Amino acid sequence: MDLFALTDRTALVTGASRGIGAAAAEALAAAGADVALLARDTDGLRATAGRVEALGRRAHLVRCDLAETETIAAAVADATAALGRIDILVNNAGIIRRSPALEYSLDDWQAVLDVNLTAMFRLAQEAGRGMIERGSGKIINIASLLSFSGGLNVIGYTASKSAVAGVTRALANEWARHGVNVNAIAPGYFHTEATAALQQSPERYEALRARIPAGRWGDPAELGGTIVYLASRASDYVHGHILAVDGGWMAA
């Protein structure tokens, strides 16, 4: 089990105020890591920090709006100064805008790509510099089932998450030789704020549930083990992989 231990490791988790980001931070802390928590929602960050500290680990809050991509370098520098270094980056923060493609505005398109793709790349750049210098590091990007399929009325989100998969592979090709693992998790349908619109439509919710071989939607905490695996020595020879955690959706 030492392969999965994160003792003396430090992590930066984006979108850590709720949902998958909060679950990732708690899982990393439970495995022994100190965690920098990045999001816009200060109250949510404080709540996550309390749970990390209850596990006996350090939590550092970084308030940052990733739509303002010019602030990312300073945010990573803040986390690095507080924790000493960044061994693990979980690129989780993302937004979704829903509209039919013919009505999808360029403002929505740009907003989604700025947060889901450009900010993710900039975070990987900034955290990756130190990792490459040290010869080790783990970057975990949060992709989506829509990295593999088209979805409905979410063309900006689909474009961004397809690109997340591509950027993950491209960075892995460059950085594996430097001891940096870059991989992604593609969650299926989970109970999160991003899927609220689907959850509030009983017909759509049930149709999606019926399509999942496991017969249910996922809980964000169920991603914790996968995140710890990709953050730990257990995944040292895993590079450029997009791991679906989807209740069997991709197998159906």
C-alpha positions as CSV (number, residue, x, y, z in Angstrom):
1,M,0.0,0.0,0.0
2,D,3.0,2.3,0.2
3,L,2.7,2.7,-3.5
4,F,-0.4,4.8,-2.9
5,A,0.9,6.9,0.0
6,L,1.3,10.6,-0.6
7,T,3.1,11.4,2.6
8,D,5.3,14.5,2.2
9,R,3.7,15.3,-1.1
10,T,2.0,18.6,-1.9
11,A,-0.9,19.2,-4.3
12,L,-2.8,22.0,-6.0
13,V,-6.4,21.3,-6.8
14,T,-8.5,23.7,-8.8
15,G,-12.3,24.1,-8.4
16,A,-11.8,22.9,-4.9
17,S,-14.8,24.6,-3.3
18,R,-17.2,21.8,-4.1
19,G,-18.0,18.7,-6.1
20,I,-15.2,16.8,-7.7
21,G,-12.5,19.3,-6.7
22,A,-13.5,19.1,-3.0
23,A,-13.6,15.3,-3.2
24,A,-10.1,15.3,-4.9
25,A,-8.7,17.5,-2.2
26,E,-10.1,15.3,0.6
27,A,-8.8,12.1,-1.0
28,L,-5.3,13.5,-1.5
29,A,-5.2,14.7,2.1
30,A,-6.4,11.3,3.4
31,A,-3.5,9.7,1.5
32,G,-1.1,12.1,3.2
33,A,-0.7,15.2,1.0
34,D,-0.9,18.8,1.9
35,V,-3.2,20.7,-0.4
36,A,-3.5,24.1,-1.9
37,L,-7.2,24.8,-2.7
38,L,-8.0,27.1,-5.6
39,A,-11.4,28.5,-6.5
40,R,-13.4,31.7,-6.7
41,D,-15.8,30.8,-3.8
42,T,-14.0,31.6,-0.6
43,D,-16.7,30.1,1.7
44,G,-16.6,26.8,-0.2
45,L,-12.8,26.8,0.0
46,R,-12.9,27.3,3.7
47,A,-15.3,24.4,4.1
48,T,-13.0,22.1,2.0
49,A,-10.0,23.4,4.0
50,G,-11.7,22.4,7.2
51,R,-12.1,18.8,6.0
52,V,-8.5,18.7,4.8
53,E,-7.2,19.9,8.1
54,A,-9.4,17.5,10.0
55,L,-7.4,14.8,8.3
56,G,-4.2,16.2,9.8
57,R,-2.9,17.9,6.6
58,R,-2.1,21.5,5.7
59,A,-4.6,23.4,3.6
60,H,-3.8,26.7,1.8
61,L,-6.5,28.8,0.1
62,V,-5.8,30.4,-3.2
63,R,-8.7,32.6,-4.4
64,C,-8.5,32.9,-8.2
65,D,-10.9,33.4,-11.1
66,L,-9.5,31.2,-13.8
67,A,-11.5,33.2,-16.4
68,E,-8.8,35.8,-15.8
69,T,-6.0,33.7,-17.2
70,E,-3.4,36.4,-16.6
71,T,-3.7,35.7,-12.8
72,I,-2.7,32.1,-13.1
73,A,1.1,32.5,-12.8
74,A,0.6,34.4,-9.5
75,A,-1.8,31.8,-8.2
76,V,0.6,29.0,-8.8
77,A,3.4,31.0,-7.3
78,D,1.2,31.6,-4.2
79,A,0.6,27.9,-3.8
80,T,4.2,27.0,-4.3
81,A,5.4,29.6,-1.7
82,A,2.9,28.3,0.8
83,L,3.7,24.6,0.4
84,G,7.3,24.7,-0.8
85,R,6.6,23.0,-4.1
86,I,3.8,21.5,-6.2
87,D,4.1,17.7,-6.6
88,I,0.6,17.1,-7.9
89,L,-1.7,19.3,-9.9
90,V,-5.4,18.4,-10.3
91,N,-6.8,20.5,-13.1
92,N,-10.5,20.2,-12.2
93,A,-12.1,23.6,-12.5
94,G,-14.5,24.0,-15.4
95,I,-17.7,25.6,-16.5
96,I,-20.6,24.6,-18.8
97,R,-23.0,26.7,-20.9
98,R,-26.0,25.0,-22.5
99,S,-27.6,26.1,-25.8
100,P,-28.3,24.6,-29.2
101,A,-25.4,25.0,-31.5
102,L,-27.2,27.4,-33.8
103,E,-27.9,29.7,-30.8
104,Y,-24.6,29.2,-29.0
105,S,-23.0,32.7,-28.6
106,L,-19.4,33.4,-29.2
107,D,-19.2,34.9,-25.7
108,D,-20.3,31.5,-24.2
109,W,-17.9,29.7,-26.5
110,Q,-15.0,31.8,-25.4
111,A,-15.9,31.7,-21.7
112,V,-16.0,27.9,-21.7
113,L,-12.7,27.5,-23.6
114,D,-10.9,30.1,-21.5
115,V,-11.7,28.3,-18.2
116,N,-11.8,24.6,-19.4
117,L,-8.9,24.7,-21.8
118,T,-6.7,27.8,-21.7
119,A,-6.6,28.0,-17.9
120,M,-5.9,24.2,-17.7
121,F,-2.9,24.6,-20.1
122,R,-1.6,27.6,-18.2
123,L,-1.8,25.8,-14.9
124,A,0.0,22.8,-16.3
125,Q,2.7,25.1,-17.7
126,E,3.3,27.0,-14.5
127,A,3.2,23.9,-12.2
128,G,5.0,21.8,-14.8
129,R,8.1,24.0,-14.8
130,G,9.0,23.1,-11.2
131,M,8.1,19.4,-11.8
132,I,10.5,19.2,-14.8
133,E,13.3,20.9,-12.9
134,R,12.9,18.3,-10.1
135,G,12.4,15.4,-12.4
136,S,9.1,14.3,-11.0
137,G,5.4,15.3,-10.8
138,K,1.9,14.3,-11.4
139,I,-0.7,16.2,-13.5
140,I,-4.3,15.0,-13.5
141,N,-6.6,16.8,-15.9
142,I,-10.4,16.3,-15.6
143,A,-11.8,15.4,-19.0
144,S,-15.3,14.1,-19.6
145,L,-17.3,11.4,-21.4
146,L,-17.7,14.3,-23.9
147,S,-14.0,13.9,-24.7
148,F,-15.2,10.8,-26.6
149,S,-18.7,11.8,-27.7
150,G,-20.6,14.9,-28.8
151,G,-23.3,15.5,-26.2
152,L,-26.4,17.7,-26.7
153,N,-26.5,21.5,-26.5
154,V,-23.1,21.8,-25.0
155,I,-20.9,22.3,-28.0
156,G,-18.4,24.6,-26.2
157,Y,-18.0,22.1,-23.4
158,T,-17.6,19.2,-25.8
159,A,-14.9,21.2,-27.7
160,S,-13.0,22.0,-24.6
161,K,-13.1,18.5,-23.1
162,S,-12.1,16.9,-26.4
163,A,-9.2,19.3,-26.4
164,V,-8.3,18.5,-22.7
165,A,-7.8,14.9,-23.9
166,G,-5.5,16.0,-26.7
167,V,-3.5,18.4,-24.5
168,T,-3.1,15.6,-22.0
169,R,-1.5,13.3,-24.6
170,A,0.6,16.1,-26.1
171,L,2.1,17.1,-22.7
172,A,2.7,13.4,-21.8
173,N,4.7,13.0,-25.0
174,E,6.9,15.9,-24.0
175,W,7.2,15.5,-20.3
176,A,7.3,11.7,-19.7
177,R,11.0,11.7,-20.3
178,H,11.4,14.3,-17.5
179,G,9.6,12.1,-14.9
180,V,6.3,14.0,-15.1
181,N,3.1,11.9,-15.5
182,V,0.3,13.7,-17.3
183,N,-3.0,11.8,-17.4
184,A,-6.7,12.6,-17.3
185,I,-9.9,11.3,-15.7
186,A,-13.1,11.3,-17.8
187,P,-16.0,11.2,-15.3
188,G,-19.3,9.9,-16.4
189,Y,-22.6,11.3,-14.9
190,F,-22.0,12.4,-11.3
191,H,-24.1,14.4,-8.9
192,T,-22.4,17.8,-9.2
193,E,-23.4,21.4,-9.8
194,A,-22.4,21.0,-13.5
195,T,-25.1,18.4,-14.1
196,A,-27.8,20.2,-12.1
197,A,-29.8,20.9,-15.3
198,L,-29.9,17.2,-16.1
199,Q,-30.8,16.2,-12.5
200,Q,-33.7,18.7,-12.5
201,S,-35.2,17.0,-15.6
202,P,-36.7,13.7,-14.3
203,E,-37.1,12.3,-17.8
204,R,-33.5,13.1,-18.9
205,Y,-32.1,12.0,-15.5
206,E,-33.8,8.7,-15.7
207,A,-32.9,8.1,-19.4
208,L,-29.2,8.7,-18.5
209,R,-29.4,6.5,-15.5
210,A,-30.9,3.7,-17.5
211,R,-28.0,3.9,-20.0
212,I,-25.4,3.4,-17.2
213,P,-24.6,-0.3,-16.7
214,A,-24.0,0.3,-12.9
215,G,-27.7,1.5,-12.8
216,R,-27.0,4.8,-11.0
217,W,-25.2,8.2,-11.2
218,G,-21.9,8.6,-9.4
219,D,-21.0,10.4,-6.3
220,P,-17.9,12.7,-6.5
221,A,-16.2,10.8,-3.6
222,E,-16.1,7.8,-5.8
223,L,-13.4,9.5,-7.9
224,G,-11.1,9.7,-4.9
225,G,-9.4,6.4,-5.4
226,T,-8.6,7.1,-9.1
227,I,-7.2,10.5,-8.2
228,V,-4.9,9.0,-5.5
229,Y,-3.8,6.3,-7.9
230,L,-2.8,8.8,-10.6
231,A,-1.1,11.0,-8.0
232,S,0.9,8.2,-6.5
233,R,3.9,6.0,-7.3
234,A,1.4,3.3,-8.3
235,S,0.9,5.1,-11.7
236,D,4.6,5.9,-12.4
237,Y,4.5,4.1,-15.8
238,V,1.1,5.5,-16.8
239,H,1.4,8.4,-19.3
240,G,-1.1,10.1,-21.5
241,H,-4.0,8.0,-20.5
242,I,-7.7,9.1,-20.4
243,L,-9.3,7.0,-17.7
244,A,-13.1,6.8,-17.8
245,V,-14.8,6.5,-14.4
246,D,-18.3,6.2,-15.7
247,G,-20.2,3.3,-14.2
248,G,-19.6,1.3,-17.4
249,W,-21.0,3.9,-19.8
250,M,-18.2,3.6,-22.3
251,A,-18.5,-0.2,-22.3
252,A,-22.2,-0.3,-23.0
